[in-house]
Amino acid sequence: MSGFDSTASRSAAERLRTWEWVYLGYLLFVPAQPYFSPDPAWWEWPLAIVVCTATVLLYAMALLRGRSAWSVWASLVPMAVIGALATPFNAAASVLFIYAAAAAGNTLLWQVARRWFAGLTVLDCVTALLSQVPVPYRLLGFASASVMIWVIGLLELRQRDRRRELENQRLRNSQVELLATLAERERISRDLHDLLGHSLTAVVMRAQLTKELVLADPQRARAESEEIERNAREALAAVRSTVTGWRQTTIRAELEVARRTLTGTGVTLQVSCDDALILVAATEHELGLALREAVTNVARHAQASSCRIGLDRDEERVRLVIADDGIGGVAAEGTGLTGLRERIAKLGGAVQRTGSAGTTLVITVPVEVAG
């Protein structure tokens, strides 16, 4: 009876698949009575034809309409009525009560559907009492219909719940995929900002310096132009690896990049790091990107003459400090610092920024996350 199962999202063509019509084979029992009867009355064949035709039409409409309130009136009720009118004259017409039970199982809530099953069972009993069919055949049609009303009806209820759960699972999976896609887009956006912000800042500053040195110091201008080319190639490689999600950076690598960047802008760099400190790759990657963002801000905005970078740990946290002696201030944070805070927050850490006597950025993460 699962031919009555069709969801609103499926097209009419899909609802009319061949296997859904197989369940109409139960209607063959209806013309079987006049066919096997030794002396059928004149009205038995027309009655069987009318019952079968009406059932096929109602079945087709139920498939096309799907599970909806309209299906209750278009299939369940008419089938129950036709079954009640035909069963006293053709015991096999009680199969319509089974079709009606299947429709109820696919369209109604559990409590309501069970009431319909009970009502159809009572209707089957009443029609059996009023039936003009001989007793052995009458009891056979009545008993089988009474059992199958509940068997098919409850099966349809369970299948409907299972389909609904599968649909909910698909929706949940779609939401997870959507959230994962959004998170990946945010990751790529932050990574590209970190990469291009730093790299393009270095390229622009070195290009400006090269332009001034072309006539005054051609040898140094050549060296700066080679550095510009190297920075551009590194940025291109990093962008490619970021898009594919393979890029991992380290504190040591970022310190080297920071030294080159700050040296090119005339900033003296002092580094104080705990050489014995070992970080897990994921945490070191995030701290490395945070270091890159902080150094980029120093080179671009601070107007500093010196910068100090420190990395150490205590019993509770790992601390990364970037401090400069530039103009400081409490200007609003840009996209880079906002992304930096988001990265560190995902590690359970925190970012503190002070703007007095230059700018100091203190980044801390819990020891259990760091290594």
Summary of the structure (lengths in Angstrom):
residues: 371
radius of gyration: 39.1
end to end distance: 60.0
largest distance: 121.8
contacts: 1175
relative contact order: 0.07
helix: 71%
strand: 9%
